[in-house]
């Protein structure tokens, strides 16, 4: 086959010139090439300053910035919304047992103190005399309130009530934990919002 295109022109600069890596930099570019920036650096740097100059300018501006005096700093409050999904019946039973024992002891002590105060004020002697006169007859002296409401008998009666209270409170609290677990399975449980001040 023959070439019918004829003689082709020779490009001097392209054929005989240096390769791109061997070219000398232009006289106006003394350092590495930096692309033009859309915004100038806050520290007064120009486009020729490059990225490092812009970063240094920002750092200098942040270092010299003074806090505002009129701004009020309020403490931040963190809040967390939690849900009580299940109550352990065993732990509820132990806690309710201890609390009911403490309540029973307080009941016995309060009854003893109240009896001593009423006896010192003469309530039993006055009320007992009135009752014995109202219920007395020629053959008997009537009902003796002071002997019936003696301190040992009052303490025994109060202790029995405290023991019954311990048993009932423990059983009801444990049953309440079971009922709460059943209801929490349907409605999701009780939601609590906890806040912490910093």
GITA-V262542 format. One record per pair of residues at least 6 apart in sequence whose ideal C-beta (glycine too) atoms are under 7 Angstrom apart, sorted by the first residue. I is the first residue (numbers start at 1). GAP is how many residues later the second one is. D is the distance in whole Angstrom. If there is no record, write none. Layout:
I:GAP:D
I:GAP:D
This chain:
34:13:7
34:14:7
34:16:5
36:11:6
37:10:5
40:6:7
41:8:7
41:12:6
41:13:4
41:16:4
42:15:5
42:16:6
42:19:5
43:13:7
43:14:2
43:15:7
43:17:5
43:18:6
44:13:7
45:8:4
45:9:6
45:12:5
75:122:6
75:123:6
76:122:5
77:118:5
77:119:7
77:120:6
78:117:7
78:118:5
78:120:7
79:114:6
79:115:7
79:116:5
80:114:5
81:110:6
81:112:5
82:110:5
82:112:6
83:105:6
83:106:5
83:107:7
83:108:5
84:105:5
84:106:5
84:108:7
85:99:6
85:104:5
86:95:5
86:98:6
87:90:5
87:93:5
87:94:6
89:85:5
89:88:4
89:89:6
92:81:5
92:82:6
92:85:4
93:77:6
93:80:7
93:81:4
96:73:6
96:74:5
96:77:3
97:69:7
97:73:5
100:65:6
100:66:4
100:69:4
100:70:6
101:65:6
103:62:7
104:58:3
104:59:7
104:61:6
104:62:5
107:51:6
107:55:5
108:47:7
108:50:5
108:51:6
108:54:6
111:43:6
111:44:7
111:47:4
112:43:6
115:36:6
115:39:5
118:6:6
124:21:6
124:22:5
124:25:6
125:21:7
127:18:6
128:16:7
128:17:4
128:18:5
131:11:7
131:12:5
131:14:5
132:9:6
132:10:4
132:11:6
132:12:6
133:9:7
134:8:7
135:7:4
135:8:5
136:6:3
